[in-house]
């Protein structure tokens, strides 16, 4: 079963940690100053999981398709 990652943007603190860990999937939106997923299924799952585990706001989640 495939899964994708998403961020609850209103909970994001904008620390940039997820972007540092996995820039292939996450980036900070310069206008909103929070992280966003720009490539939900496009990165290494181990790095995405590391970003999920490292998020201080705990706002990054996997969604099963």
PDBQT receptor file of N, H, CA, C and O in Angstrom, charges set to zero:
ATOM      1  N   UNK A   1       0.834  -1.177   0.000  1.00  0.00    +0.000 N 
ATOM      2  CA  UNK A   1       0.000   0.000   0.000  1.00  0.00    +0.000 C 
ATOM      3  C   UNK A   1       0.884   1.247   0.000  1.00  0.00    +0.000 C 
ATOM      4  O   UNK A   1       1.806   1.370   0.807  1.00  0.00    +0.000 OA
ATOM      5  N   UNK A   2       0.593   2.153  -0.903  1.00  0.00    +0.000 N 
ATOM      6  H   UNK A   2      -0.155   2.053  -1.558  1.00  0.00    +0.000 HD
ATOM      7  CA  UNK A   2       1.382   3.376  -1.018  1.00  0.00    +0.000 C 
ATOM      8  C   UNK A   2       0.968   4.375   0.058  1.00  0.00    +0.000 C 
ATOM      9  O   UNK A   2      -0.151   4.327   0.569  1.00  0.00    +0.000 OA
ATOM     10  N   UNK A   3       1.860   5.257   0.387  1.00  0.00    +0.000 N 
ATOM     11  H   UNK A   3       2.769   5.296  -0.028  1.00  0.00    +0.000 HD
ATOM     12  CA  UNK A   3       1.546   6.312   1.337  1.00  0.00    +0.000 C 
ATOM     13  C   UNK A   3       2.231   7.591   0.920  1.00  0.00    +0.000 C 
ATOM     14  O   UNK A   3       3.269   7.575   0.258  1.00  0.00    +0.000 OA
ATOM     15  N   UNK A   4       1.645   8.684   1.312  1.00  0.00    +0.000 N 
ATOM     16  H   UNK A   4       0.802   8.697   1.850  1.00  0.00    +0.000 HD
ATOM     17  CA  UNK A   4       2.211   9.995   1.039  1.00  0.00    +0.000 C 
ATOM     18  C   UNK A   4       2.319  10.759   2.353  1.00  0.00    +0.000 C 
ATOM     19  O   UNK A   4       1.708  10.389   3.356  1.00  0.00    +0.000 OA
ATOM     20  N   UNK A   5       3.087  11.803   2.330  1.00  0.00    +0.000 N 
ATOM     21  H   UNK A   5       3.583  12.103   1.516  1.00  0.00    +0.000 HD
ATOM     22  CA  UNK A   5       3.319  12.591   3.531  1.00  0.00    +0.000 C 
ATOM     23  C   UNK A   5       2.602  13.932   3.397  1.00  0.00    +0.000 C 
ATOM     24  O   UNK A   5       2.483  14.476   2.299  1.00  0.00    +0.000 OA
ATOM     25  N   UNK A   6       2.133  14.449   4.508  1.00  0.00    +0.000 N 
ATOM     26  H   UNK A   6       2.229  14.007   5.400  1.00  0.00    +0.000 HD
ATOM     27  CA  UNK A   6       1.531  15.772   4.498  1.00  0.00    +0.000 C 
ATOM     28  C   UNK A   6       1.864  16.502   5.788  1.00  0.00    +0.000 C 
ATOM     29  O   UNK A   6       2.262  15.895   6.781  1.00  0.00    +0.000 OA
ATOM     30  N   UNK A   7       1.691  17.821   5.752  1.00  0.00    +0.000 N 
ATOM     31  H   UNK A   7       1.368  18.315   4.945  1.00  0.00    +0.000 HD
ATOM     32  CA  UNK A   7       1.960  18.692   6.900  1.00  0.00    +0.000 C 
ATOM     33  C   UNK A   7       0.674  19.427   7.255  1.00  0.00    +0.000 C 
ATOM     34  O   UNK A   7      -0.024  19.932   6.376  1.00  0.00    +0.000 OA
ATOM     35  N   UNK A   8       0.371  19.483   8.522  1.00  0.00    +0.000 N 
ATOM     36  H   UNK A   8       0.938  19.073   9.236  1.00  0.00    +0.000 HD
ATOM     37  CA  UNK A   8      -0.707  20.339   9.007  1.00  0.00    +0.000 C 
ATOM     38  C   UNK A   8      -0.077  21.724   9.155  1.00  0.00    +0.000 C 
ATOM     39  O   UNK A   8       0.505  22.051  10.190  1.00  0.00    +0.000 OA
ATOM     40  N   UNK A   9      -0.205  22.525   8.103  1.00  0.00    +0.000 N 
ATOM     41  H   UNK A   9      -0.677  22.259   7.263  1.00  0.00    +0.000 HD
ATOM     42  CA  UNK A   9       0.540  23.780   8.012  1.00  0.00    +0.000 C 
ATOM     43  C   UNK A   9       0.218  24.755   9.134  1.00  0.00    +0.000 C 
ATOM     44  O   UNK A   9       1.100  25.499   9.563  1.00  0.00    +0.000 OA
ATOM     45  N   UNK A  10      -1.019  24.775   9.623  1.00  0.00    +0.000 N 
ATOM     46  H   UNK A  10      -1.735  24.171   9.275  1.00  0.00    +0.000 HD
ATOM     47  CA  UNK A  10      -1.356  25.710  10.696  1.00  0.00    +0.000 C 
ATOM     48  C   UNK A  10      -0.667  25.349  12.011  1.00  0.00    +0.000 C 
ATOM     49  O   UNK A  10      -0.582  26.183  12.913  1.00  0.00    +0.000 OA
ATOM     50  N   UNK A  11      -0.177  24.118  12.128  1.00  0.00    +0.000 N 
ATOM     51  H   UNK A  11      -0.246  23.441  11.396  1.00  0.00    +0.000 HD
ATOM     52  CA  UNK A  11       0.558  23.702  13.329  1.00  0.00    +0.000 C 
ATOM     53  C   UNK A  11       2.071  23.870  13.193  1.00  0.00    +0.000 C 
ATOM     54  O   UNK A  11       2.799  23.778  14.182  1.00  0.00    +0.000 OA
ATOM     55  N   UNK A  12       2.538  24.114  11.983  1.00  0.00    +0.000 N 
ATOM     56  H   UNK A  12       1.947  24.188  11.180  1.00  0.00    +0.000 HD
ATOM     57  CA  UNK A  12       3.984  24.215  11.708  1.00  0.00    +0.000 C 
ATOM     58  C   UNK A  12       4.578  25.459  12.358  1.00  0.00    +0.000 C 
ATOM     59  O   UNK A  12       3.980  26.535  12.342  1.00  0.00    +0.000 OA
ATOM     60  N   UNK A  13       5.775  25.289  12.932  1.00  0.00    +0.000 N 
ATOM     61  H   UNK A  13       6.261  24.415  12.945  1.00  0.00    +0.000 HD
ATOM     62  CA  UNK A  13       6.496  26.389  13.576  1.00  0.00    +0.000 C 
ATOM     63  C   UNK A  13       7.486  27.068  12.628  1.00  0.00    +0.000 C 
ATOM     64  O   UNK A  13       8.074  28.093  12.973  1.00  0.00    +0.000 OA
ATOM     65  N   UNK A  14       7.669  26.501  11.444  1.00  0.00    +0.000 N 
ATOM     66  H   UNK A  14       7.191  25.669  11.164  1.00  0.00    +0.000 HD
ATOM     67  CA  UNK A  14       8.576  27.097  10.474  1.00  0.00    +0.000 C 
ATOM     68  C   UNK A  14      10.043  26.958  10.819  1.00  0.00    +0.000 C 
ATOM     69  O   UNK A  14      10.849  27.807  10.437  1.00  0.00    +0.000 OA
ATOM     70  N   UNK A  15      10.407  25.907  11.533  1.00  0.00    +0.000 N 
ATOM     71  H   UNK A  15       9.752  25.217  11.844  1.00  0.00    +0.000 HD
ATOM     72  CA  UNK A  15      11.799  25.739  11.962  1.00  0.00    +0.000 C 
ATOM     73  C   UNK A  15      12.726  25.341  10.809  1.00  0.00    +0.000 C 
ATOM     74  O   UNK A  15      13.925  25.614  10.859  1.00  0.00    +0.000 OA
ATOM     75  N   UNK A  16      12.181  24.701   9.776  1.00  0.00    +0.000 N 
ATOM     76  H   UNK A  16      11.207  24.479   9.736  1.00  0.00    +0.000 HD
ATOM     77  CA  UNK A  16      12.986  24.310   8.618  1.00  0.00    +0.000 C 
ATOM     78  C   UNK A  16      13.702  22.984   8.757  1.00  0.00    +0.000 C 
ATOM     79  O   UNK A  16      14.446  22.593   7.859  1.00  0.00    +0.000 OA
ATOM     80  N   UNK A  17      13.499  22.289   9.850  1.00  0.00    +0.000 N 
ATOM     81  H   UNK A  17      12.895  22.607  10.581  1.00  0.00    +0.000 HD
ATOM     82  CA  UNK A  17      14.193  21.022  10.079  1.00  0.00    +0.000 C 
ATOM     83  C   UNK A  17      13.831  19.990   9.010  1.00  0.00    +0.000 C 
ATOM     84  O   UNK A  17      14.706  19.281   8.512  1.00  0.00    +0.000 OA
ATOM     85  N   UNK A  18      12.557  19.904   8.659  1.00  0.00    +0.000 N 
ATOM     86  H   UNK A  18      11.846  20.480   9.063  1.00  0.00    +0.000 HD
ATOM     87  CA  UNK A  18      12.150  18.919   7.646  1.00  0.00    +0.000 C 
ATOM     88  C   UNK A  18      12.817  19.206   6.306  1.00  0.00    +0.000 C 
ATOM     89  O   UNK A  18      13.222  18.281   5.602  1.00  0.00    +0.000 OA
ATOM     90  N   UNK A  19      12.933  20.473   5.953  1.00  0.00    +0.000 N 
ATOM     91  H   UNK A  19      12.604  21.225   6.525  1.00  0.00    +0.000 HD
ATOM     92  CA  UNK A  19      13.601  20.847   4.709  1.00  0.00    +0.000 C 
ATOM     93  C   UNK A  19      15.085  20.493   4.761  1.00  0.00    +0.000 C 
ATOM     94  O   UNK A  19      15.652  20.046   3.764  1.00  0.00    +0.000 OA
ATOM     95  N   UNK A  20      15.711  20.690   5.911  1.00  0.00    +0.000 N 
ATOM     96  H   UNK A  20      15.251  21.053   6.721  1.00  0.00    +0.000 HD
ATOM     97  CA  UNK A  20      17.120  20.325   6.062  1.00  0.00    +0.000 C 
ATOM     98  C   UNK A  20      17.321  18.820   5.901  1.00  0.00    +0.000 C 
ATOM     99  O   UNK A  20      18.303  18.380   5.303  1.00  0.00    +0.000 OA
ATOM    100  N   UNK A  21      16.393  18.035   6.434  1.00  0.00    +0.000 N 
ATOM    101  H   UNK A  21      15.595  18.392   6.920  1.00  0.00    +0.000 HD
ATOM    102  CA  UNK A  21      16.511  16.579   6.394  1.00  0.00    +0.000 C 
ATOM    103  C   UNK A  21      16.180  16.022   5.014  1.00  0.00    +0.000 C 
ATOM    104  O   UNK A  21      16.876  15.132   4.525  1.00  0.00    +0.000 OA
ATOM    105  N   UNK A  22      15.128  16.535   4.384  1.00  0.00    +0.000 N 
ATOM    106  H   UNK A  22      14.564  17.258   4.781  1.00  0.00    +0.000 HD
ATOM    107  CA  UNK A  22      14.661  15.967   3.118  1.00  0.00    +0.000 C 
ATOM    108  C   UNK A  22      14.188  17.075   2.167  1.00  0.00    +0.000 C 
ATOM    109  O   UNK A  22      12.984  17.252   1.975  1.00  0.00    +0.000 OA
ATOM    110  N   UNK A  23      15.124  17.817   1.576  1.00  0.00    +0.000 N 
ATOM    111  H   UNK A  23      16.102  17.674   1.731  1.00  0.00    +0.000 HD
ATOM    112  CA  UNK A  23      14.747  18.923   0.681  1.00  0.00    +0.000 C 
ATOM    113  C   UNK A  23      14.079  18.467  -0.613  1.00  0.00    +0.000 C 
ATOM    114  O   UNK A  23      13.530  19.287  -1.349  1.00  0.00    +0.000 OA
ATOM    115  N   UNK A  24      14.120  17.169  -0.896  1.00  0.00    +0.000 N 
ATOM    116  H   UNK A  24      14.566  16.502  -0.299  1.00  0.00    +0.000 HD
ATOM    117  CA  UNK A  24      13.451  16.652  -2.084  1.00  0.00    +0.000 C 
ATOM    118  C   UNK A  24      11.932  16.692  -1.930  1.00  0.00    +0.000 C 
ATOM    119  O   UNK A  24      11.211  16.642  -2.926  1.00  0.00    +0.000 OA
ATOM    120  N   UNK A  25      11.436  16.783  -0.687  1.00  0.00    +0.000 N 
ATOM    121  H   UNK A  25      12.022  16.824   0.122  1.00  0.00    +0.000 HD
ATOM    122  CA  UNK A  25      10.000  16.701  -0.405  1.00  0.00    +0.000 C 
ATOM    123  C   UNK A  25       9.467  17.967   0.268  1.00  0.00    +0.000 C 
ATOM    124  O   UNK A  25       8.357  18.409  -0.029  1.00  0.00    +0.000 OA
ATOM    125  N   UNK A  26      10.256  18.550   1.172  1.00  0.00    +0.000 N 
ATOM    126  H   UNK A  26      11.158  18.191   1.414  1.00  0.00    +0.000 HD
ATOM    127  CA  UNK A  26       9.793  19.678   1.977  1.00  0.00    +0.000 C 
ATOM    128  C   UNK A  26      10.504  20.967   1.601  1.00  0.00    +0.000 C 
ATOM    129  O   UNK A  26      11.658  20.964   1.173  1.00  0.00    +0.000 OA
ATOM    130  N   UNK A  27       9.779  22.074   1.772  1.00  0.00    +0.000 N 
ATOM    131  H   UNK A  27       8.841  22.076   2.119  1.00  0.00    +0.000 HD
ATOM    132  CA  UNK A  27      10.406  23.390   1.623  1.00  0.00    +0.000 C 
ATOM    133  C   UNK A  27       9.642  24.382   2.482  1.00  0.00    +0.000 C 
ATOM    134  O   UNK A  27       8.468  24.182   2.792  1.00  0.00    +0.000 OA
ATOM    135  N   UNK A  28      10.329  25.458   2.862  1.00  0.00    +0.000 N 
ATOM    136  H   UNK A  28      11.283  25.620   2.609  1.00  0.00    +0.000 HD
ATOM    137  CA  UNK A  28       9.675  26.526   3.596  1.00  0.00    +0.000 C 
ATOM    138  C   UNK A  28       9.067  27.495   2.590  1.00  0.00    +0.000 C 
ATOM    139  O   UNK A  28       9.731  27.942   1.655  1.00  0.00    +0.000 OA
ATOM    140  N   UNK A  29       7.816  27.804   2.795  1.00  0.00    +0.000 N 
ATOM    141  H   UNK A  29       7.276  27.440   3.554  1.00  0.00    +0.000 HD
ATOM    142  CA  UNK A  29       7.128  28.772   1.960  1.00  0.00    +0.000 C 
ATOM    143  C   UNK A  29       7.529  30.154   2.455  1.00  0.00    +0.000 C 
ATOM    144  O   UNK A  29       7.271  30.490   3.611  1.00  0.00    +0.000 OA
ATOM    145  N   UNK A  30       8.143  30.946   1.618  1.00  0.00    +0.000 N 
ATOM    146  H   UNK A  30       8.352  30.673   0.679  1.00  0.00    +0.000 HD
ATOM    147  CA  UNK A  30       8.650  32.255   2.040  1.00  0.00    +0.000 C 
ATOM    148  C   UNK A  30       7.532  33.224   2.398  1.00  0.00    +0.000 C 
ATOM    149  O   UNK A  30       7.740  34.124   3.211  1.00  0.00    +0.000 OA
ATOM    150  N   UNK A  31       6.366  33.061   1.816  1.00  0.00    +0.000 N 
ATOM    151  H   UNK A  31       6.197  32.329   1.156  1.00  0.00    +0.000 HD
ATOM    152  CA  UNK A  31       5.244  33.958   2.108  1.00  0.00    +0.000 C 
ATOM    153  C   UNK A  31       4.572  33.619   3.439  1.00  0.00    +0.000 C 
ATOM    154  O   UNK A  31       4.289  34.506   4.244  1.00  0.00    +0.000 OA
ATOM    155  N   UNK A  32       4.321  32.333   3.660  1.00  0.00    +0.000 N 
ATOM    156  H   UNK A  32       4.551  31.612   3.006  1.00  0.00    +0.000 HD
ATOM    157  CA  UNK A  32       3.627  31.932   4.889  1.00  0.00    +0.000 C 
ATOM    158  C   UNK A  32       4.583  31.618   6.035  1.00  0.00    +0.000 C 
ATOM    159  O   UNK A  32       4.170  31.549   7.192  1.00  0.00    +0.000 OA
ATOM    160  N   UNK A  33       5.851  31.429   5.715  1.00  0.00    +0.000 N 
ATOM    161  H   UNK A  33       6.187  31.485   4.775  1.00  0.00    +0.000 HD
ATOM    162  CA  UNK A  33       6.900  31.107   6.683  1.00  0.00    +0.000 C 
ATOM    163  C   UNK A  33       6.661  29.798   7.415  1.00  0.00    +0.000 C 
ATOM    164  O   UNK A  33       7.073  29.643   8.565  1.00  0.00    +0.000 OA
ATOM    165  N   UNK A  34       5.995  28.851   6.755  1.00  0.00    +0.000 N 
ATOM    166  H   UNK A  34       5.660  28.977   5.821  1.00  0.00    +0.000 HD
ATOM    167  CA  UNK A  34       5.828  27.505   7.291  1.00  0.00    +0.000 C 
ATOM    168  C   UNK A  34       6.230  26.502   6.221  1.00  0.00    +0.000 C 
ATOM    169  O   UNK A  34       6.330  26.832   5.040  1.00  0.00    +0.000 OA
ATOM    170  N   UNK A  35       6.454  25.285   6.656  1.00  0.00    +0.000 N 
ATOM    171  H   UNK A  35       6.373  25.017   7.616  1.00  0.00    +0.000 HD
ATOM    172  CA  UNK A  35       6.870  24.235   5.733  1.00  0.00    +0.000 C 
ATOM    173  C   UNK A  35       5.684  23.758   4.912  1.00  0.00    +0.000 C 
ATOM    174  O   UNK A  35       4.529  23.849   5.328  1.00  0.00    +0.000 OA
ATOM    175  N   UNK A  36       6.009  23.246   3.729  1.00  0.00    +0.000 N 
ATOM    176  H   UNK A  36       6.947  23.171   3.391  1.00  0.00    +0.000 HD
ATOM    177  CA  UNK A  36       4.994  22.649   2.875  1.00  0.00    +0.000 C 
ATOM    178  C   UNK A  36       5.590  21.436   2.183  1.00  0.00    +0.000 C 
ATOM    179  O   UNK A  36       6.803  21.336   1.996  1.00  0.00    +0.000 OA
ATOM    180  N   UNK A  37       4.721  20.529   1.812  1.00  0.00    +0.000 N 
ATOM    181  H   UNK A  37       3.736  20.611   1.964  1.00  0.00    +0.000 HD
ATOM    182  CA  UNK A  37       5.125  19.359   1.052  1.00  0.00    +0.000 C 
ATOM    183  C   UNK A  37       4.913  19.715  -0.416  1.00  0.00    +0.000 C 
ATOM    184  O   UNK A  37       3.784  19.963  -0.841  1.00  0.00    +0.000 OA
ATOM    185  N   UNK A  38       5.992  19.742  -1.187  1.00  0.00    +0.000 N 
ATOM    186  H   UNK A  38       6.909  19.541  -0.842  1.00  0.00    +0.000 HD
ATOM    187  CA  UNK A  38       5.824  20.073  -2.593  1.00  0.00    +0.000 C 
ATOM    188  C   UNK A  38       5.955  18.840  -3.481  1.00  0.00    +0.000 C 
ATOM    189  O   UNK A  38       5.689  18.910  -4.681  1.00  0.00    +0.000 OA
ATOM    190  N   UNK A  39       6.361  17.721  -2.907  1.00  0.00    +0.000 N 
ATOM    191  H   UNK A  39       6.578  17.664  -1.932  1.00  0.00    +0.000 HD
ATOM    192  CA  UNK A  39       6.493  16.476  -3.657  1.00  0.00    +0.000 C 
ATOM    193  C   UNK A  39       6.126  15.327  -2.715  1.00  0.00    +0.000 C 
ATOM    194  O   UNK A  39       7.019  14.650  -2.205  1.00  0.00    +0.000 OA
ATOM    195  N   UNK A  40       4.831  15.094  -2.473  1.00  0.00    +0.000 N 
ATOM    196  H   UNK A  40       4.106  15.645  -2.887  1.00  0.00    +0.000 HD
ATOM    197  CA  UNK A  40       4.390  14.170  -1.418  1.00  0.00    +0.000 C 
ATOM    198  C   UNK A  40       4.906  12.745  -1.508  1.00  0.00    +0.000 C 
ATOM    199  O   UNK A  40       5.127  12.111  -0.476  1.00  0.00    +0.000 OA
ATOM    200  N   UNK A  41       5.100  12.233  -2.689  1.00  0.00    +0.000 N 
ATOM    201  H   UNK A  41       4.921  12.748  -3.527  1.00  0.00    +0.000 HD
ATOM    202  CA  UNK A  41       5.557  10.845  -2.820  1.00  0.00    +0.000 C 
ATOM    203  C   UNK A  41       6.912  10.789  -3.507  1.00  0.00    +0.000 C 
ATOM    204  O   UNK A  41       7.269   9.765  -4.089  1.00  0.00    +0.000 OA
ATOM    205  N   UNK A  42       7.662  11.869  -3.446  1.00  0.00    +0.000 N 
ATOM    206  H   UNK A  42       7.371  12.701  -2.973  1.00  0.00    +0.000 HD
ATOM    207  CA  UNK A  42       8.849  11.947  -4.268  1.00  0.00    +0.000 C 
ATOM    208  C   UNK A  42      10.184  11.901  -3.576  1.00  0.00    +0.000 C 
ATOM    209  O   UNK A  42      11.170  12.393  -4.123  1.00  0.00    +0.000 OA
ATOM    210  N   UNK A  43      10.255  11.333  -2.403  1.00  0.00    +0.000 N 
ATOM    211  H   UNK A  43       9.453  10.933  -1.958  1.00  0.00    +0.000 HD
ATOM    212  CA  UNK A  43      11.536  11.303  -1.722  1.00  0.00    +0.000 C 
ATOM    213  C   UNK A  43      11.778   9.977  -1.044  1.00  0.00    +0.000 C 
ATOM    214  O   UNK A  43      10.890   9.127  -0.981  1.00  0.00    +0.000 OA
ATOM    215  N   UNK A  44      12.987   9.803  -0.536  1.00  0.00    +0.000 N 
ATOM    216  H   UNK A  44      13.708  10.494  -0.587  1.00  0.00    +0.000 HD
ATOM    217  CA  UNK A  44      13.324   8.572   0.168  1.00  0.00    +0.000 C 
ATOM    218  C   UNK A  44      12.522   8.449   1.467  1.00  0.00    +0.000 C 
ATOM    219  O   UNK A  44      12.525   9.356   2.299  1.00  0.00    +0.000 OA
ATOM    220  N   UNK A  45      11.842   7.320   1.625  1.00  0.00    +0.000 N 
ATOM    221  H   UNK A  45      11.840   6.583   0.949  1.00  0.00    +0.000 HD
ATOM    222  CA  UNK A  45      10.983   7.143   2.797  1.00  0.00    +0.000 C 
ATOM    223  C   UNK A  45      11.744   7.226   4.112  1.00  0.00    +0.000 C 
ATOM    224  O   UNK A  45      11.193   7.679   5.115  1.00  0.00    +0.000 OA
ATOM    225  N   UNK A  46      13.007   6.795   4.124  1.00  0.00    +0.000 N 
ATOM    226  H   UNK A  46      13.455   6.427   3.309  1.00  0.00    +0.000 HD
ATOM    227  CA  UNK A  46      13.757   6.860   5.376  1.00  0.00    +0.000 C 
ATOM    228  C   UNK A  46      14.009   8.305   5.795  1.00  0.00    +0.000 C 
ATOM    229  O   UNK A  46      13.980   8.613   6.986  1.00  0.00    +0.000 OA
ATOM    230  N   UNK A  47      14.255   9.197   4.833  1.00  0.00    +0.000 N 
ATOM    231  H   UNK A  47      14.278   8.948   3.865  1.00  0.00    +0.000 HD
ATOM    232  CA  UNK A  47      14.467  10.610   5.171  1.00  0.00    +0.000 C 
ATOM    233  C   UNK A  47      13.152  11.293   5.534  1.00  0.00    +0.000 C 
ATOM    234  O   UNK A  47      13.114  12.140   6.426  1.00  0.00    +0.000 OA
ATOM    235  N   UNK A  48      12.076  10.925   4.842  1.00  0.00    +0.000 N 
ATOM    236  H   UNK A  48      12.106  10.236   4.117  1.00  0.00    +0.000 HD
ATOM    237  CA  UNK A  48      10.766  11.465   5.201  1.00  0.00    +0.000 C 
ATOM    238  C   UNK A  48      10.419  11.047   6.623  1.00  0.00    +0.000 C 
ATOM    239  O   UNK A  48       9.942  11.861   7.413  1.00  0.00    +0.000 OA
ATOM    240  N   UNK A  49      10.655   9.792   6.949  1.00  0.00    +0.000 N 
ATOM    241  H   UNK A  49      11.043   9.130   6.307  1.00  0.00    +0.000 HD
ATOM    242  CA  UNK A  49      10.369   9.315   8.307  1.00  0.00    +0.000 C 
ATOM    243  C   UNK A  49      11.227  10.039   9.332  1.00  0.00    +0.000 C 
ATOM    244  O   UNK A  49      10.754  10.352  10.424  1.00  0.00    +0.000 OA
ATOM    245  N   UNK A  50      12.469  10.306   8.996  1.00  0.00    +0.000 N 
ATOM    246  H   UNK A  50      12.853  10.052   8.108  1.00  0.00    +0.000 HD
ATOM    247  CA  UNK A  50      13.344  11.061   9.906  1.00  0.00    +0.000 C 
ATOM    248  C   UNK A  50      12.772  12.457  10.139  1.00  0.00    +0.000 C 
ATOM    249  O   UNK A  50      12.811  12.961  11.261  1.00  0.00    +0.000 OA
ATOM    250  N   UNK A  51      12.243  13.084   9.091  1.00  0.00    +0.000 N 
ATOM    251  H   UNK A  51      12.211  12.675   8.179  1.00  0.00    +0.000 HD
ATOM    252  CA  UNK A  51      11.611  14.406   9.238  1.00  0.00    +0.000 C 
ATOM    253  C   UNK A  51      10.372  14.313  10.115  1.00  0.00    +0.000 C 
ATOM    254  O   UNK A  51      10.154  15.170  10.971  1.00  0.00    +0.000 OA
ATOM    255  N   UNK A  52       9.555  13.275   9.911  1.00  0.00    +0.000 N 
ATOM    256  H   UNK A  52       9.733  12.578   9.216  1.00  0.00    +0.000 HD
ATOM    257  CA  UNK A  52       8.366  13.057  10.743  1.00  0.00    +0.000 C 
ATOM    258  C   UNK A  52       8.778  12.933  12.212  1.00  0.00    +0.000 C 
ATOM    259  O   UNK A  52       8.193  13.576  13.084  1.00  0.00    +0.000 OA
ATOM    260  N   UNK A  53       9.776  12.111  12.473  1.00  0.00    +0.000 N 
ATOM    261  H   UNK A  53      10.250  11.589  11.764  1.00  0.00    +0.000 HD
ATOM    262  CA  UNK A  53      10.229  11.852  13.841  1.00  0.00    +0.000 C 
ATOM    263  C   UNK A  53      10.895  13.065  14.485  1.00  0.00    +0.000 C 
ATOM    264  O   UNK A  53      10.870  13.205  15.708  1.00  0.00    +0.000 OA
ATOM    265  N   UNK A  54      11.486  13.939  13.680  1.00  0.00    +0.000 N 
ATOM    266  H   UNK A  54      11.506  13.825  12.687  1.00  0.00    +0.000 HD
ATOM    267  CA  UNK A  54      12.249  15.074  14.199  1.00  0.00    +0.000 C 
ATOM    268  C   UNK A  54      11.431  16.352  14.357  1.00  0.00    +0.000 C 
ATOM    269  O   UNK A  54      11.891  17.298  14.996  1.00  0.00    +0.000 OA
ATOM    270  N   UNK A  55      10.246  16.397  13.794  1.00  0.00    +0.000 N 
ATOM    271  H   UNK A  55       9.873  15.628  13.275  1.00  0.00    +0.000 HD
ATOM    272  CA  UNK A  55       9.441  17.619  13.798  1.00  0.00    +0.000 C 
ATOM    273  C   UNK A  55       9.059  18.022  15.228  1.00  0.00    +0.000 C 
ATOM    274  O   UNK A  55       8.374  17.263  15.914  1.00  0.00    +0.000 OA
ATOM    275  N   UNK A  56       9.492  19.209  15.687  1.00  0.00    +0.000 N 
ATOM    276  H   UNK A  56      10.048  19.826  15.130  1.00  0.00    +0.000 HD
ATOM    277  CA  UNK A  56       9.165  19.624  17.059  1.00  0.00    +0.000 C 
ATOM    278  C   UNK A  56       7.673  19.915  17.245  1.00  0.00    +0.000 C 
ATOM    279  O   UNK A  56       7.167  19.825  18.364  1.00  0.00    +0.000 OA
ATOM    280  N   UNK A  57       6.973  20.257  16.181  1.00  0.00    +0.000 N 
ATOM    281  H   UNK A  57       7.384  20.330  15.273  1.00  0.00    +0.000 HD
ATOM    282  CA  UNK A  57       5.533  20.540  16.270  1.00  0.00    +0.000 C 
ATOM    283  C   UNK A  57       4.686  19.291  16.051  1.00  0.00    +0.000 C 
ATOM    284  O   UNK A  57       3.468  19.318  16.229  1.00  0.00    +0.000 OA
ATOM    285  N   UNK A  58       5.338  18.196  15.665  1.00  0.00    +0.000 N 
ATOM    286  H   UNK A  58       6.327  18.174  15.521  1.00  0.00    +0.000 HD
ATOM    287  CA  UNK A  58       4.647  16.932  15.376  1.00  0.00    +0.000 C 
ATOM    288  C   UNK A  58       3.490  17.134  14.402  1.00  0.00    +0.000 C 
ATOM    289  O   UNK A  58       2.393  16.616  14.608  1.00  0.00    +0.000 OA
ATOM    290  N   UNK A  59       3.751  17.898  13.334  1.00  0.00    +0.000 N 
ATOM    291  H   UNK A  59       4.643  18.319  13.166  1.00  0.00    +0.000 HD
ATOM    292  CA  UNK A  59       2.694  18.221  12.376  1.00  0.00    +0.000 C 
ATOM    293  C   UNK A  59       2.881  17.544  11.022  1.00  0.00    +0.000 C 
ATOM    294  O   UNK A  59       2.169  17.867  10.070  1.00  0.00    +0.000 OA
ATOM    295  N   UNK A  60       3.816  16.619  10.919  1.00  0.00    +0.000 N 
ATOM    296  H   UNK A  60       4.394  16.356  11.692  1.00  0.00    +0.000 HD
ATOM    297  CA  UNK A  60       4.051  15.889   9.673  1.00  0.00    +0.000 C 
ATOM    298  C   UNK A  60       3.532  14.474   9.860  1.00  0.00    +0.000 C 
ATOM    299  O   UNK A  60       3.845  13.806  10.846  1.00  0.00    +0.000 OA
ATOM    300  N   UNK A  61       2.737  14.030   8.900  1.00  0.00    +0.000 N 
ATOM    301  H   UNK A  61       2.483  14.572   8.099  1.00  0.00    +0.000 HD
ATOM    302  CA  UNK A  61       2.077  12.730   9.002  1.00  0.00    +0.000 C 
ATOM    303  C   UNK A  61       2.146  11.955   7.712  1.00  0.00    +0.000 C 
ATOM    304  O   UNK A  61       2.276  12.540   6.637  1.00  0.00    +0.000 OA
ATOM    305  N   UNK A  62       2.060  10.646   7.807  1.00  0.00    +0.000 N 
ATOM    306  H   UNK A  62       1.955  10.170   8.680  1.00  0.00    +0.000 HD
ATOM    307  CA  UNK A  62       1.891   9.758   6.659  1.00  0.00    +0.000 C 
ATOM    308  C   UNK A  62       0.393   9.554   6.432  1.00  0.00    +0.000 C 
ATOM    309  O   UNK A  62      -0.383   9.481   7.384  1.00  0.00    +0.000 OA
ATOM    310  N   UNK A  63       0.008   9.466   5.196  1.00  0.00    +0.000 N 
ATOM    311  H   UNK A  63       0.639   9.526   4.422  1.00  0.00    +0.000 HD
ATOM    312  CA  UNK A  63      -1.372   9.160   4.849  1.00  0.00    +0.000 C 
ATOM    313  C   UNK A  63      -1.365   7.971   3.911  1.00  0.00    +0.000 C 
ATOM    314  O   UNK A  63      -0.693   7.980   2.880  1.00  0.00    +0.000 OA
ATOM    315  N   UNK A  64      -2.122   6.945   4.279  1.00  0.00    +0.000 N 
ATOM    316  H   UNK A  64      -2.668   6.938   5.116  1.00  0.00    +0.000 HD
ATOM    317  CA  UNK A  64      -2.216   5.737   3.442  1.00  0.00    +0.000 C 
ATOM    318  C   UNK A  64      -3.139   6.004   2.263  1.00  0.00    +0.000 C 
ATOM    319  O   UNK A  64      -4.185   6.636   2.414  1.00  0.00    +0.000 OA
ATOM    320  N   UNK A  65      -2.756   5.528   1.108  1.00  0.00    +0.000 N 
ATOM    321  H   UNK A  65      -1.907   5.015   0.985  1.00  0.00    +0.000 HD
ATOM    322  CA  UNK A  65      -3.607   5.708  -0.086  1.00  0.00    +0.000 C 
ATOM    323  C   UNK A  65      -4.444   4.497  -0.336  1.00  0.00    +0.000 C 
ATOM    324  O   UNK A  65      -5.218   4.467  -1.293  1.00  0.00    +0.000 OA
TER     325      UNK A  65
